[in-house]
């Protein structure tokens, strides 16, 4: 069974940091692009960040550029999202995703996704 399991969410004050992790199991994702979506209450799911299968290409939504960093550990089939300078508007459920290419993730399309982890930023 293919699973993407997110962890690392929580409650943090504005200006703080969190590091999200996504562990893949059930198959290898070494040839997949991976990334993160988020969905705030009452809003549509939106793209946050994506990383290519080899870790060379990274892409970010304008709203998080310069504050979030995506990385991956291919050997462990794990992807990370380092979130710094958090703002209340970053509050959302964050979902890990895997797709054949980064273009799909940027378009909020994926072949696999996790259950999500809640991130709450207080002002």
N, C-alpha and C positions, 0 to 999 in steps of 0.2 A: 504494500500500500504506500503510495507516494504521499509524503507529508512535508509541509513547510511549517515550522513551529517558531513563532516569534517570542521574544522575551526582552525584558529591559525597560518596559514602560513604567509609568508611575506619575506621581505628582511632584512638580518642581516649581519654584518661583521664577518669575520672569527674569531673564538674564542668566539663568542656570543652564546646566547641560544634562543630557541623557545619552546613553549609548544603547541602541537597539541591536539585537542579534536575531538572525534567522537561520535555523539549522534545518538542513534538508535530509530526508531519509527516504528509503524505498527505491531510490534510483540515484544515479549520479547526475549532477547538474553542471558538470565541468564544461559541457558544450553549450550551455544555456546562458543567455543574458539574465540577469536578476535585478530586482529593483524593489522600490517601495511606493505604495499608494497610501493615501489617507482619506478619511471621510469624517467630516465634522457633522454634528447634528443638524438635520434639515438641509444638508448640502450634498451634492453629488461627489462620488469618489473622484479624487484628482491625483495626477502624477506628482511624485515628489523627487525621486532620483532613480537612475538606472546605471548599471555597469555592464560592460561587455563580457563575453565568456572568458576572455583572457585578462580581464582587469585593466586593459589599457584605456578603453574609452569610458568616460563617465559623463553623465548628463544630469542636469538639475532644473527643477522648476525655478522660474525667476524669483519666486517668493522665498526660496530657501538658499539661493546661490550665495556663497560666501559665508554661510552659517552652518550648513550641513555638509558632511563628507561621507560618501559611500565607499566601501571597500569590500574585498572578498578574500577568503582563504579557500583556495580551490581544493587543497588537500583535505580540508574538513567539510567541504560543501557548506560553507557558512558565509553569509553576507552580513555586513554591519552597516549601521547608520549612526554616525556620530553627529549629535545635534547640539550645537552651541548657541549662545545668545538667544535662547528660546523666548518666544513671545506668546501672549495669550491666544493669538490667532493661530498658533500651531496646535492648539488643543484639538485632538481628533483620535480616532482609532487608526492605527498604522498597520498596514497589511504588507506582508512580504509577497513577492511575485516572481515567477520564472517564465520565460518565454524564449522563443527561438532567436529573437533579435531584440536589440534595444529599442528599435523603432516601435515595436508592438507595445512595449512597456510605456514609452512616452505617450502612446495613444490610449493608455489605460486598458490594454488588452493583455491577457496572459493565459498560458496553458495551465498553470498551477498557481494557487495562492493559499495563504495561511488563514488562520482564524482571527488574527488581529491582536494587537496589544494597545491598551488605552494610554494615551499621553495627555496629561492635564497640566497646563501652565497657568499658574495663578498670578494675578497682577499685584 
